[in-house]
Amino acid sequence: MFHTVAKLLSFTKAAEALHMTQPAVTFQVRQLEEQFNTRLFDRTHNRISLTRAGEVVQERATKIFDLYAEMDNAVRELTGEVSGSLIIGASTTIAEYMLPALLGDFKRHNPDIKLYLQVANTESIVHMVENNDLDLGVVEAPVANKNLQVEVCRTDGLVAIVPPDHPLAERETVTIKELMGYPYICREEGSGTRDVILDYLANNGISSDDLDVIMELGNPEAIKGAVEANMGISIISAATIVKELRLKTLVSIPLDPPLERPFSFVRQKQKFRQRAMQELLSFARNYCAEEVARDLAREKDA
C-alpha cells in the first residue's frame, strides 16, 4: 500500500488502484510510520510528498518487488510454466491497428499470461514507462530518454489523404508545400504522429505555422471522418486507411520525399524481465518480421 501511495502521491488514487477504501489505505500507511517511528509522507494543503525516510523506504520497496518477481520467474522456469500478467501501453494508432491481431495470436499461444492494455498518446505512454506504471510501451515516434530501452519493431509509412473528388486525388505523389494550400486536420499535442510530421516539416524547411490548421483531433478515426466529410486534408499512417481505400471513400497520396517513422518497443533498462515479458517480446519480434515480409510480397505483386 505504501508503494502504491508513494508512486501515485495520492491516497485517493492509491485506494482506487488497490480497490480499497481511502481510510483503510491511510490506516495501513500510518501503521508503517509507527513501525519506523517517523513520517514517510509530508501532508500539506491536500498534497503529499515523500520525506527523506519515505524516499528510502520507496527505493527499497521497489527492489523488494523486483526481487519477488525474480524469485517467481526462477521457480516458473524450473517448472516450465509460463504465466503471469503484463501491463502494456500503446499509442492510439498502434493500439487500434497493430496490436489487436498481435496480442490475439500471442494469447492463443500463451493462455496463462494475462494482458492488460492501456491506450494513450506517445508522450503519455513514455511517461508511464518512466514511472514504472507499464511493463512495456509500444509507440509511434522516436524516444529521447536514454534511460529507456528502445527497440524498433517495424517502420510505418505516412501518406496524405484527401476525398475522392479533391483536386489532388489524381496525383501520384505530393510535396508538403503543395499541401499547404489546403485546410489541414492534425493530431493533438503529445501525439507521436504529430511530432513526426512536425519534424518532417522542419527537415523540409517549412514552419508548422505555414499549415492552414482548421482543427486538431485525438485519433485517426476522427481525422478520417473529417477528411471524408470534405472538411480538409491530413497526413496519416497508411496502416490506418486499408478499409477506406477498399471502399474508395478516401484517396491516399505518397509524400515526396517519403515519410516513415518507427514503431518501437519501450521498456525500463534496469527492470527485471519476467519470463512472460521475454515470451511477449520474442513473439512480437517474429510477428513484426512476418508482417514486413508480407508487405514486401504485396509490393512485389503490385
Secondary structure by P-SEA (a helix, b strand, c coil): caaaaaaaccaaaaaaaacccaaaaaaaaaaaaaaaccccccccccbbbbcaaaaaaaaaaaaaaaaaaaaaaaaaaaacbbbbbbbbbbcccccccccaaaaaaaaaacccbbbbbbbbcaaaaaaaaaaccccbbbbccccccccbbbbbcbbbbbbbbbccccccccccccccccccccbbbbbccccaaaaaaaaaaaaacccccccccccccccaaaaaaaaaaccbbbbbbccccaaaaaaccbbbbbcccbbbbbbbbbbbccccccaaaaaaaaaaaaaaaaaaaaaaaaaaac
